[in-house]
Amino acid sequence: MSEKSATRRQPGYRKCFVCGNENPIGLKVAFYHDGQKVWTEFTPGDQHQGYPGVMHGGIIYTLLDETIGRVAFLKDMWVVTARMQVRYRQPVHVGQKLRIEAEIVRVRGRVLEAAGRALLPDGKVAAEANGLFMELPASYRQELAEIVFEEPSEGDSP
């Protein structure tokens, strides 16, 4: 099955810094999955730079953290980051589109281990990360589910 035909958009929270459409300073990215991995795309603008013309590493970290954490939805888990390591390999220039993708490494009880990478248009790895994520208690998950997530529109696709 091709990526396009198996693609589904993940829900988001309106005020989230990464995916929120109602966050005026947010990144406003959409996340997609195919049942095995999660991905998004992001093109940094001038407001996302650290050194002149180069995307700030903290924004790359943020995109990796959110994308990697979202693989938990593939296992019907809601998680928070417990630990994450990033290795930066190539600079990302303002205006250069990134594809950020992630997959599950393993699940043990309430702990999810996952990995991801930020890819440049030529396929080179700009940054890679791995992390441990802890599942939220069921009571807190239920409370959040009632207030935070908006379902994607029917026509939403990459």
GITAMO-V525701 format. One line per field, one symbol per residue. phi: phi as a letter, one per 20 degrees, with the letter a starting at -180 (. if undefined). psi: psi as a letter, one per 20 degrees, with the letter a starting at -180 (. if undefined). burial: b if it has 16 or more other C-alpha atoms within 10 Angstrom, else e. A space follows every 10 residues. Layout:
phi=???
psi=???
burial=???
This chain:
phi=.fgffefcee fbdgegfedf fdefdfeled dcbcndccbb cbdfdgfded fgmcffffff gfffgfffff fgffdlddcc feabdccedc fdegnefddd cbbfeaccme dddbbbbddf genfeebcbb adcdfffgff gfffgfcded effgefbf
psi=pqgghjpqpq rrphjphgip ijohjrhlqq qqrjihrqrr qpoqahijqe qpippphhhg gggggggghi hhhhjkqprq pgppppophq qpqpiopqpp qqrpgrpocj ppprqrqppr hjiqohqqqq rppppqqhgh ggghhihhpq qqqgjpr.
burial=eeeeeeebbb bbbbbbbbbb beeeeebbbb bbbbeebbbb bbbbeeebbe eebbbbbebb bebbbbbbbb bbebeebbbb eeebebebee ebbbeebbbb bbbbeeeeee bbbbbbbbbb eeeebbbbbb bbbbbeeeee eeeeeeeebe eeeeeeee
